[in-house]
Amino acid sequence: MIKTAHEIELMAESGRLLASVFSYLDTLGLLGMSTLQVNELVDNFIVRELKARPASKGQYGYAYALNSSRNQVVCHGVPSAVDILQSGDLVNFDITLEKNGYIADSSKTYLIGSVSAEVEKLARVTYEALWKGIDVVRPGARLGEIGYAIEQYARVHGYSVVREYCGHGIGKQMHEPPEVLHWGKAKSGLTLREGMVFTIEPMINQGLPGVRTLRDGWTVVTRDGQLSAQFEHTVAVTAEGVRVLTLRPEEQQRVEANQA
């Protein structure tokens, strides 16, 4: 569970490379593309350009380099040639990358074309909820405080938090202890220690929190058919507080402002 300083640096390299995958995605004209096309581009970029491995490919029998979760899909959406990104959509791309034996995990929700104010708000609040959780992380804090901060922020804005899925420890394996719930009670749960590395990845629903899994055994959707959004980062607990290992370039200023 506890990573050495050397292991965290190796994970930070995986995280840096993964952040560059999202920078690459940012340059693509996603409108009109199929999620399978996006998967193939990401797969090639990771393997050929970054000389790394898409860690989800082959994990638990999964065949793709990413999950593509569009609109009412909460998580684990499977890329498809007939799943075409259309104006007004939101879509989450969840990507894992392994380099030098260590895995980083991150996701970002993209707004496609011209979206409604409701769609924009859901994505914005979900992103801020992620950072509410990240801001809690420091030695001596409790895991429950992360979930509490996320859930309270979502509720204030009229949204619900999916409870069936959670963040997780990560390292040489994609899923390690502990489980990181996105709901909970303050001053509860495991005490955070320097050297812990885990993901925070809240899934926020526009409607009720209930979900169901489709017949493909992977795709999880909202029970009420309303929209869902997600953002994710891999973080390490440091002596000073928290280090976001998958930090993207456009987020650097945010972190520096928090540290000032």
Summary of the structure (lengths in Angstrom):
residues: 260
radius of gyration: 17.1
end to end distance: 29.9
largest distance: 49.2
contacts: 918
relative contact order: 0.17
helix: 32%
strand: 27%
